[in-house]
Amino acid sequence: MFAIPGIAALTIFILARPQEFFPLLQRVPFLHLFTALAVLGWVIDVRLRRTQPVGTPVLPWAIAFLGWAILTVAAVVPDLMIGKTIEMVILFALYGTIAHGIQKWRTFQVYAAVLMSVMMFIALVCFHQGRSEKQCVGGQELDGEVAGKPDGRPCETNETCYGADGEPGLEYRCEYVGLFGTYSQEERVRYRGDMQDPNEVCIAIVAGGMSLLIAFLRRKKNPLVQFACVGGTIIVILTVLATQSRGGLVGVALVFGIYMYRRFGIWSIVPAIAAAMPLLLLGGRSGEKADMSTQLRYEAWATGLRMWKSSPIFGVGAGQFNEHHFLTAHNSFVLTLAEMGLPGMVLFICLIYLTIKSLIVGLRELAKVPGSQVAQVWGWALLASWAVILFQINTLSYAYKSVLWIFFGLVGAWAGCIRTHHPGFSVKLTWRDLLIIVTGSLIYVLVFLPIFLKAKGEM
């Protein structure tokens, strides 16, 4: 278990970002330090034979995807290659140490508890933010959002902030102000770092918080723990409502839908959708702003398709979409296509396909194995998490986000734990699978996406 402290610290540092509200922590490069600690811990575990140096099925595809990302930058914008290489190495270390450093169920549950706790911390900060007083936030306006600091003045509208006490030359917004200097975006709660976008808060706290809370609820019979899990789930749902994210609400419905399917089978889908409808009607943006956001998203997709046509193999380089368009892609498949060409998008889909296949095949085989309840509980939790992720990445630029790679790693760890008890368990990407992926990718790029965008007036 020498890898676990480093993995846990790296997860906390990347997701919770304590260095941003405790400036003293910025004096030490903790991100690189914890990455090295996690890798060193894995090496020690291997040397002590606590962990077997066996690669997960996704490993070669993860190496290929991240390696191709670096190669596209080297081919298109070589000046940025060193920075992009460091970024990709950190992602690989995060994925690799989780996927290969966790091979026993006790260790898996320890890390799941750490991840769930971090996500609940973020949910609680956002929950508190949504119930706090509004204050004036003054600073520079970037992409329609004021990037600045709360100045402590209470307000009700943006216009209130442009009074005698306002600083000349600053743009102001009236926003909810929460703990650790966080504040909302157009009254939609959010966090820091990768979760400055309210939609990305949702994917994190639903996939990494709510889904895992339900798994702990099923695993632990202690009434106090069960009460905490139910309370935490309610907090997540209320936080999602405060983000006004339509995708987040669908994510909540998907988690419940997966568990309904597990319990009652395929016939539970229709009543599950009916039960979720009131929740979907309670929140989410609507009106002119929501319509404009959707149209700008379609515009970004069309721009991404044009980027790919200009460079079908290498794209414009990983991380370079915003250098060619004022908004991000708002779609992970369009993002990888535009930035890394068709090979990059195919590799990305291979990663996702093999991850989902591992869960489905594993759960199907475990259903026949006595005493596999622990593995099944966590398998269904991960399947629920991935249902949320798969839906949300269609409207989010998420290919290089740490939360996604943590869940790639968690499924690899889950498969590794199964292999520890059942060495014969194996899932591979076959030539038939690869043919399906390549064919589907070509249809998506050459047929579906152009027709869809033309129907929306963007082509």
Secondary structure, DSSP 4 states (H G I P E B T S, - for coil): -THHHHHHHHHHHHHT-GGGT-GGGGGS-HHHHHHHHHHHHHHHHHHTTSS-----TTHHHHHHHHHHHHHHHHHH-GGGHHHHHHHHHHHHHHHHHHHHH--SHHHHHHHHHHHHHHHHHHHHHHHHHHTSPEEEEEEEEETTEEEEEEEEEE-SSGGGGSSTTSPTT-EEEEEEB-GGG-B-BTTB---SGGG-SHHHHHHHHIIIIIHHHHHHHHH---HHHHHHHHHHHHHHHHHHHHHT-HHHHHHHHHHHHHHHHHHH-GGGHHHHHHHHHHHHHHSS--SHHHHHHHHHHHHHHHHHHHHHHH-TTTTT-TT-GGGTSSS--SSHHHHHHHHHHHHHHHHHHHHHHHHHHHHHHHHHHHTTSTT-HHHHHHHHHHHHHHHHHHHHTTSS--TT-HHHHHHHHHHHHHHHHHHHH-TT------HHHHHHHHHHHHHIIIIIHHHHHHHTT--
